[in-house]
Amino acid sequence: MDTFEWTGRTRQGTIQQGERVATSREEVITLLRKENIFATSVEKRSRGLNFSFLNFKMPDLSDLFGAGVPEKEIIVFTRQFATMIDAGLPLVQCLEILSTQSKNPALTKILKEVRSDVEGGATYTDAIRKHPKVFDELYVSMVSAGEIGGILDTILGRLSTHIEKIMRIKKKIKGALVYPGVTVMVAIAVVVLLLVKVIPTFSAMFEGFGAELPWLTQQVINLSNLMANHFLAITGVCIAMGFGIRQYYRSEKGRYRMDQLFLKMPVVGDLVQKAAVAKFTRTLGTLIGSGVPILEGLSIVAKTSGNKVIEAALNRSRQSISEGKPISEPLDQEKVFPPMVVQMIAVGETTGALDTMLSKIADFYDEEVDASVTTLTSLLEPVLIVFLGVTVGTVVIAMYLPIFKLAAVVG
């Protein structure tokens, strides 16, 4: 017989660990189950020298390039999982069915690993916690609350609805940014094409005039010569600048300043704030309604907010709430959230229906995001048309000014 070191979780969620003498790992798991302990780790105690460092394992490519599971796949999986559990199917059988019918290879692989861990005695929560790129902290915390409370099917149903609504907000914002992004890219491409291919033809023709060119025409020709002679260098500088901005945005300080700038921008800042409020209230409302403690819920919401300014404000508020203050008071002091949101949260705290009130705020701000996206699109369309016209028109006018001047002299 061998000695095994084990770690497990009780039905109340308490973590326990110890040692057990048995003939196999499976026997340890069975013995612990009889004591209402769900084993999360069972390892045989090593004897003598340990040469495990010689077992080299290639890194998983999903760790380098992401899990490759879109949110839509997670929504479908979660909803189907909730339906199966509600129908009374065992957890392992649900995972086996879902892993077989999934068309996403990455999700199939992850579900098989989760099923294997659950079969080995781990809780579903601990099994999915090993895959943070697919199941984030919000997902894991809600599943944990569902397992402990015995309402996993209900929690999974709420989760699928929550993810779907958050994804809808993201799509609206991304959709609003597609049109201006494409327009700007087209304008840049047209101008570069004119400078590199068209302007040199005019420049050769103007050299035969023997007269001084207009200032605007000369500047455009100088820019054309610069682009033609140093095209690769300019392209390299642009790529380096883009990479530098991206790296700066990835740093804590850079991300905070950029997010702060987005919130202060006219029109765009209003949209960013409303989207952040909608996500914050919906996520916190879902967590509280699922039985997650408020302090833990605020910590999760801060990490998943997507905005460093909002995250910092929530972390400061969480510290004040842990000292006994009501939620609405520190949120009001932060000045990041609109007064109406703070007042409605205060009412929810007073009436004891905070989760319901947060859901109502989220529904209201979902509609506000729709209105802001429509406003932003209607404002950007004429601005972009003018930008495109002025950019291309300036180059065209600069090329025709010498011709007009020559025609005036001849006339």
N, C-alpha and C positions, 0 to 999 in steps of 0.2 A: 504493500500500500504506500501511497505517496501523500505528502503534505501539500495542500493547496491554500494559497492566500486569496481571499475573496473580498469584494466590495459589493454592497447591495443597497436597495432602497425599500423601506417598509411601505405599507399602504398609506401611511400618513405623510410620506415624503421624506422621512428621516434617513440620512445616509449612515450605514453601518459597515464595519469591516472586521475581518478576523481571519482565523486559520481553521482548516478542517482536514482531517485525515480520511482519505477515501481511495477507492480503486481507480476512479476516473473523474474527469471534469464534470461529466454528465451527472454522476452520482451526487456531487457537491451541489449542483443546481437543483436537483430533485429534493435533496434534504432541506435546502434553504426555502424552497417553495412551500414545503410542509409547515415551515415556520412563518409563512406569509412574508417572506423576504424575496424580492426579485433581484437576482444577481445581475450586476452590470459588468463585473470583471472577475474572472476566475483564472488564476495563473498558478502553474506548478512551481513550487519553490525549487530554485536551481541548486545543484549540489556540485561542490568542487569549483574548478575554474570555469569562467564564463567566456566563451568565444563567440558570443552573439555579434560582436563588432565585425566579424568576418562575413556575416550575411548581408551583403550589399543589395539594396533594392532600388531599382530604377524609379525615379520620381514619376508620379502620375501626371500625365499631360494636362488633365483637368485642373490641376493645381497651378499650372503655368498659364493656361489660356481660358480659365473659367469653366464652370460646369456645363455650359451649353444648354441649359433648360430655360426656355422662355416662360414668362409669367402666365401666359395663357395655358400652357401645359400644367403648371402647378394648380391653376384654378380648376381645370377639368379633373385632375387627379384627386384634389381635395374634396370636390363635390361628390365624385363617384365613391370615394372612400367613406364619406359620411353616410351615403345611402346604403352601402353594404353593411356597415356596422349597425345602422338603425334596423336593418333587416335581420340582424342576429348572427351574421357570419363571424367566425373567429378571426382574430386580428391577422394571424399568419396566413390564413386562406385568402383574406382580402388583398394582402400585399402580393401574394403569389399570382392572383388573377390580374391585378393591375399591372404588375411587372411584365406579364405575358402579353397583355393587349396594348401596352404603350408603344407608340411608333417612334418615340425619341430614344435613341440608343443610350444617351447619357442618363436619362431618367430611369430607363430599364435597369442599367447597371447599379444605380444608387438604390433602387427599390429592392433589388436582389440582396444587396449588402445589408439593408435595413431588415429585411425578412430574416436573413441569417443571424443577425444580432438578436432579434426578438426570439428566434428559436433557441438561441443560446442562453436565454434567461434575462436579457436586457429589457428594460421598459421601452415602449415606443418613443418616448421623449428622449431617452439617452441614445437610442439608435439614430434618430434624425439629427441629433446635436452634432454628430460626427461629420455632417455635410452642411456647413454654414453657408456655402455659396448658393445652395438651393433652398434650404430652410433657415431663414434668418432668425434673429433673436426673438422677434415678435411672434413668429410662427411657433417656435419651440416653447416659449413661455405660455402661450395659449393652449397648446397641446398638453403641456404639463398640468395646467389648471384643470383641463378636461379629464385627464387620467385620474388625478387625485379626487376630483369631485364625481367621477363616474358618469360624466356627460360628454364623452369624447365626440359622439356623433353630432350633438348640438354645437359644440365648439368648432368642429370642422366645417359645419354649415355656415357659421358666422365668419369663419376665416375666408372661405371661398368668396362670400359676398363682399367682405372687406377688401380683399386683394383686387377683386374685379372693379370696385368703385375707385380705388386708388389708381389702378391702371388706366381707367377711363379719363381721370384728370390728367395723367401724364400724356395720354394720346392727344388730348385737346391742346395742351401747351405745345407739344412737338408739332402738331398740325399747323398751329398758328405761326411757327417759326420756319416752316418749310418754304412758303412762298417768298418771304423776304430773302432767305438764304439763297434760293435758286436765282432770284433776280439779281442780287449782288454778284454772284458768281458769273452770270451771263454778261453783266456789264463789264466786269474785269476781263473776261475772255475776249469780248469784242474789242475793247480798248487795246489789249496786248496784240491782238491780230492786226489792228490798224497800224499800231506803232512799228511792228516788226515787218509786216509784208507790204502795206499800202503806202505809208509815209515815205519810205526810201525811194519809191517811184516818183513821187511829187518832188522830193528833195533834188533828185538828179535833173529834173526838168527846170526847177527854179535856179539852179546854178548857171544856166544859160542866159538868164535874164540880165545878169550883170548889174542888178540894182539891189539896194538894201531891202531885206525882207521885213515885214511888220513884226513887232515884238512878239506877239502871240504865236505867229507862225514859226519864228526862230526858236522859241522855247519848246514847241512841240517837236521840231526837227532835232533839237539837242537831246530831248528825252528819247526820241526814236533811235538816235545814234547810240545813246547809252544802253538802251535795251538790246539793240542788235549786237553790239560789241561785247557786252558783259551779261548776256542772257543767263548763262549757267551760274555765274556768281550771284546775280540778283535772285535767281530761283533758290539757290542754296541759302542765302541770307533770310529769305521769306520762310523757308522750311525751318531754319534754326530758330527764328523768332517764334514761329508757331509752337515748336517743341519747348522753347523756353517758357512761354506763357502757360503751356499745359503743365509743365513741371512745377511752376510757381503756384498754379491753382491746386495742385495735389498736395502742397505743403500746408501745414496747419495755419500758419500766418497768412499765406497767400489766399487760401480758401476763405478765411474769415473776411479779409479785406474785399475780395471779389464779391462774396455774398452780400456784404454790407453795401457795396456799390450798386448791386442789382436792386436791393430794396429801396435805394434812394432815387433810382432812375424814374423819370416821369412815365406814366402809363404802365411800363414794364414792371416797375416796383410794386404798383398796386396789384397787378396780376400775380406776382411772386408771393406777396404777402397773403392774398386770399387763398392761393393754392396751399401755402404752408399751414394756414389756419384750418382749412378743410381737412388736410392730412392729419394734423395734430389732434384735432377734436375727434375725428372718426377713429383714429387708432387708439387714443386713450379711452374713448367710450367703449370700444370693443373689448379692450383689455379689462376694464373695470367690470363690465357686464359679464365677463367670463370668469370672474373671481380672482383676478390678479391684483395684489395689493397696490395701492395708489403710488407709493414711493417706487416700487419696482416698475410699475407701469410708466411713470414719468421718465425713469432711466432708459427704458426701452424706446419710448417715443423720442427722447432726445437723440439717441443714436441713429434712429431711422428717419429723422426729420428731413435730411437732405440739404439743410442750410445751417452753416456753422453759427450764424448769429442767433437763430432760433434755438439751436442746441445749447449754446452758452446760457441763454436766458432761462431755458428749462432746467438746466443743471443748477443754476443759482436759486431758482424757485424751489427746486427739490430740497436744497439744503435748508431753506427757510421753513418748508413744510415739515421736514424731519424734526424741527425744533418746536413744533406745535402750532404753527400758523395755518390758517385756512388757505386753500389753493388760490382763491381769487386775489388775496392780498399781495403776495409776491409777484403774481402775474401782472397785476395793475402797476406795480412799481417798475417793471421792466420796460414799459412803453412800446413793446414790440407788437402786442396784440391789441386789436381795436377795443375801445371801451365797452361796446355792446357785448363782445365775447366774454369779457371779464364779468360784466353784470349778470349775464345768463348763467355763467358758471357758479357765481355766488348764489343765485336762486336755486340752482340744482343742488348745491351743498346744503342749503337751508331746508329744502323739501325732502332731501334724501334720495333724490332721483337724478344723481349726477350723470350716470351713463346715458339715460334717456335724453337729458338736456344736451349733452355733448353730441349725440347723434342728430338732434334737431339743428344744432349749430352747423354741423358738417353738411347736412342736406341744404341748408340755406346758402352756405358758402360754395357748394357745388354749383348752384344756380348763378351765384355771383361770378364764379370762374368762367362760366359760359358767356355771361354778359361781357366780362372783361376781354375775353378772347375775341368776341365779335367786334368790340370797340377797337381793340388793337389792330385787327385785320383791316377794318375800314379806314383807320388812320394811316396805316402803313402803305396801302395801295397807291394813293395819290403821291405820297412822299417818294416812294420807289420809282414811280413813273417819271416824276420830275428829275430824280437823281440820274436815271438812265438816259433821259433826254438831254440833260445838261452835259453829262460826261461825253456821250457820243457826239452831241451837237458842237461842243467846243472844239473837238478834234477836226470835225468836218469844216467848220467855219474858218479855223486856222489855216487849212489847206487852200481854201478858196479866196482868202483875203488878197494874196498876191495876184491872182487872176483878175479879181475885180479892180485892183489898183492898175494893172497893166491895161485893162480895157478902158479905164478912165483916161490914162495917158494917151493911148492911141486915138480915142475919141476926141 
